[in-house]
Amino acid sequence: MEFLILGATETIPSAIGSSLVQLVTFLVLLGALSYFVWKPLKKVMDEREQLIHSEIDEAEQRRIDAVKLKEENEAVLRETQTEISAMMDNAKNQAKKEQEAIIHDANTRANQMMETAKADIEREKEKAIRDINDQVGEISVLIAEKMIAKEINQDDQKDLVERYLQEAGGK
């Protein structure tokens, strides 16, 4: 090794031997590095690459699932809106039917009340006519009594009838 340090006294065969020793040392060092450093480093790099690929695949799957879920939600929303629209139409139709029923009932009651009122008016009219007939009959009897009780001439009789009719009209 002295020769290597000094370098001037070295011969070619010793330089070749020295180069071979350096080459073997380099190859041993390369083999050791490959075995102890490169393989574990490559394994870690491969695992990291696999992890990144799996995370990318999972992210893509989550994106696909999100799109699918969004489409399902939109479909449910459309279906719900359709159901709500149908329910609103049904409620409007039901309300219209109830309104028509209420109007029909009100018309029926109003007609019944009008018929009852007409019947009441007719009864009251008949009663009033009976009362008037009774009063006319009483007045006629009174006139006849007065005429019989007092003998009067025709002018007095006319005045008397008119006077009694006026009194009866005042009742």
QUIGIFEN-V702072 format. One record per residue. N is the residue number from 1. RES is the residue in one letter. PHI is phi in radians with two decimals (none if undefined). OMEGA is omega as a letter, one per 20 degrees, with the letter a starting at -180 (* if undefined). Layout:
# QUIGIFEN-V702072
n=N res=RES phi=PHI omega=OMEGA
n=N res=RES phi=PHI omega=OMEGA
This chain:
# QUIGIFEN-V702072
n=1 res=M phi=none omega=r
n=2 res=E phi=-1.09 omega=a
n=3 res=F phi=-1.14 omega=a
n=4 res=L phi=-1.25 omega=a
n=5 res=I phi=-1.28 omega=a
n=6 res=L phi=-1.32 omega=r
n=7 res=G phi=1.31 omega=a
n=8 res=A phi=-1.56 omega=a
n=9 res=T phi=-1.65 omega=a
n=10 res=E phi=-1.40 omega=r
n=11 res=T phi=-1.81 omega=a
n=12 res=I phi=-1.17 omega=r
n=13 res=P phi=-1.09 omega=r
n=14 res=S phi=-1.26 omega=r
n=15 res=A phi=-1.21 omega=r
n=16 res=I phi=-1.19 omega=r
n=17 res=G phi=-1.10 omega=r
n=18 res=S phi=-1.15 omega=r
n=19 res=S phi=-1.16 omega=r
n=20 res=L phi=-1.12 omega=r
n=21 res=V phi=-1.09 omega=a
n=22 res=Q phi=-1.16 omega=r
n=23 res=L phi=-1.14 omega=r
n=24 res=V phi=-1.12 omega=r
n=25 res=T phi=-1.07 omega=r
n=26 res=F phi=-1.12 omega=r
n=27 res=L phi=-1.16 omega=r
n=28 res=V phi=-1.11 omega=r
n=29 res=L phi=-1.08 omega=r
n=30 res=L phi=-1.12 omega=r
n=31 res=G phi=-1.11 omega=r
n=32 res=A phi=-1.12 omega=r
n=33 res=L phi=-1.08 omega=r
n=34 res=S phi=-1.07 omega=a
n=35 res=Y phi=-1.29 omega=a
n=36 res=F phi=-1.57 omega=a
n=37 res=V phi=-2.02 omega=a
n=38 res=W phi=-1.13 omega=a
n=39 res=K phi=-1.11 omega=r
n=40 res=P phi=-1.09 omega=r
n=41 res=L phi=-1.13 omega=r
n=42 res=K phi=-1.10 omega=r
n=43 res=K phi=-1.08 omega=r
n=44 res=V phi=-1.10 omega=r
n=45 res=M phi=-1.13 omega=r
n=46 res=D phi=-1.12 omega=r
n=47 res=E phi=-1.09 omega=r
n=48 res=R phi=-1.11 omega=r
n=49 res=E phi=-1.10 omega=r
n=50 res=Q phi=-1.11 omega=r
n=51 res=L phi=-1.09 omega=r
n=52 res=I phi=-1.11 omega=r
n=53 res=H phi=-1.09 omega=a
n=54 res=S phi=-1.18 omega=r
n=55 res=E phi=-1.17 omega=r
n=56 res=I phi=-1.11 omega=r
n=57 res=D phi=-1.09 omega=r
n=58 res=E phi=-1.12 omega=r
n=59 res=A phi=-1.10 omega=r
n=60 res=E phi=-1.11 omega=r
n=61 res=Q phi=-1.13 omega=r
n=62 res=R phi=-1.12 omega=r
n=63 res=R phi=-1.12 omega=r
n=64 res=I phi=-1.09 omega=r
n=65 res=D phi=-1.10 omega=r
n=66 res=A phi=-1.12 omega=r
n=67 res=V phi=-1.11 omega=r
n=68 res=K phi=-1.10 omega=r
n=69 res=L phi=-1.12 omega=r
n=70 res=K phi=-1.08 omega=r
n=71 res=E phi=-1.10 omega=r
n=72 res=E phi=-1.11 omega=r
n=73 res=N phi=-1.10 omega=r
n=74 res=E phi=-1.12 omega=r
n=75 res=A phi=-1.13 omega=r
n=76 res=V phi=-1.11 omega=r
n=77 res=L phi=-1.11 omega=r
n=78 res=R phi=-1.08 omega=r
n=79 res=E phi=-1.10 omega=r
n=80 res=T phi=-1.12 omega=r
n=81 res=Q phi=-1.11 omega=r
n=82 res=T phi=-1.12 omega=r
n=83 res=E phi=-1.10 omega=r
n=84 res=I phi=-1.10 omega=r
n=85 res=S phi=-1.07 omega=r
n=86 res=A phi=-1.11 omega=r
n=87 res=M phi=-1.12 omega=r
n=88 res=M phi=-1.13 omega=r
n=89 res=D phi=-1.08 omega=r
n=90 res=N phi=-1.08 omega=a
n=91 res=A phi=-1.12 omega=r
n=92 res=K phi=-1.11 omega=r
n=93 res=N phi=-1.09 omega=r
n=94 res=Q phi=-1.10 omega=r
n=95 res=A phi=-1.11 omega=r
n=96 res=K phi=-1.13 omega=r
n=97 res=K phi=-1.09 omega=r
n=98 res=E phi=-1.12 omega=r
n=99 res=Q phi=-1.07 omega=r
n=100 res=E phi=-1.09 omega=r
n=101 res=A phi=-1.13 omega=r
n=102 res=I phi=-1.11 omega=r
n=103 res=I phi=-1.11 omega=r
n=104 res=H phi=-1.07 omega=r
n=105 res=D phi=-1.06 omega=a
n=106 res=A phi=-1.11 omega=r
n=107 res=N phi=-1.11 omega=r
n=108 res=T phi=-1.09 omega=r
n=109 res=R phi=-1.11 omega=r
n=110 res=A phi=-1.09 omega=r
n=111 res=N phi=-1.11 omega=r
n=112 res=Q phi=-1.11 omega=r
n=113 res=M phi=-1.13 omega=r
n=114 res=M phi=-1.15 omega=r
n=115 res=E phi=-1.10 omega=r
n=116 res=T phi=-1.11 omega=r
n=117 res=A phi=-1.12 omega=r
n=118 res=K phi=-1.07 omega=r
n=119 res=A phi=-1.11 omega=r
n=120 res=D phi=-1.10 omega=r
n=121 res=I phi=-1.11 omega=r
n=122 res=E phi=-1.08 omega=r
n=123 res=R phi=-1.10 omega=r
n=124 res=E phi=-1.12 omega=r
n=125 res=K phi=-1.10 omega=r
n=126 res=E phi=-1.08 omega=r
n=127 res=K phi=-1.12 omega=r
n=128 res=A phi=-1.10 omega=r
n=129 res=I phi=-1.10 omega=r
n=130 res=R phi=-1.07 omega=r
n=131 res=D phi=-1.09 omega=r
n=132 res=I phi=-1.14 omega=r
n=133 res=N phi=-1.07 omega=r
n=134 res=D phi=-1.09 omega=a
n=135 res=Q phi=-1.16 omega=r
n=136 res=V phi=-1.10 omega=r
n=137 res=G phi=-1.10 omega=r
n=138 res=E phi=-1.09 omega=a
n=139 res=I phi=-1.15 omega=r
n=140 res=S phi=-1.08 omega=r
n=141 res=V phi=-1.12 omega=r
n=142 res=L phi=-1.08 omega=r
n=143 res=I phi=-1.11 omega=a
n=144 res=A phi=-1.11 omega=r
n=145 res=E phi=-1.10 omega=a
n=146 res=K phi=-1.17 omega=a
n=147 res=M phi=-1.22 omega=r
n=148 res=I phi=-1.22 omega=a
n=149 res=A phi=-1.18 omega=a
n=150 res=K phi=-2.27 omega=r
n=151 res=E phi=-1.49 omega=a
n=152 res=I phi=-2.33 omega=r
n=153 res=N phi=-1.51 omega=a
n=154 res=Q phi=-1.20 omega=r
n=155 res=D phi=-1.13 omega=r
n=156 res=D phi=-1.14 omega=r
n=157 res=Q phi=-1.09 omega=r
n=158 res=K phi=-1.09 omega=r
n=159 res=D phi=-1.08 omega=a
n=160 res=L phi=-1.12 omega=r
n=161 res=V phi=-1.11 omega=a
n=162 res=E phi=-1.11 omega=a
n=163 res=R phi=-1.10 omega=r
n=164 res=Y phi=-1.16 omega=r
n=165 res=L phi=-1.15 omega=r
n=166 res=Q phi=-1.16 omega=r
n=167 res=E phi=-1.13 omega=r
n=168 res=A phi=-1.21 omega=r
n=169 res=G phi=-1.17 omega=a
n=170 res=G phi=-1.34 omega=a
n=171 res=K phi=-1.25 omega=*
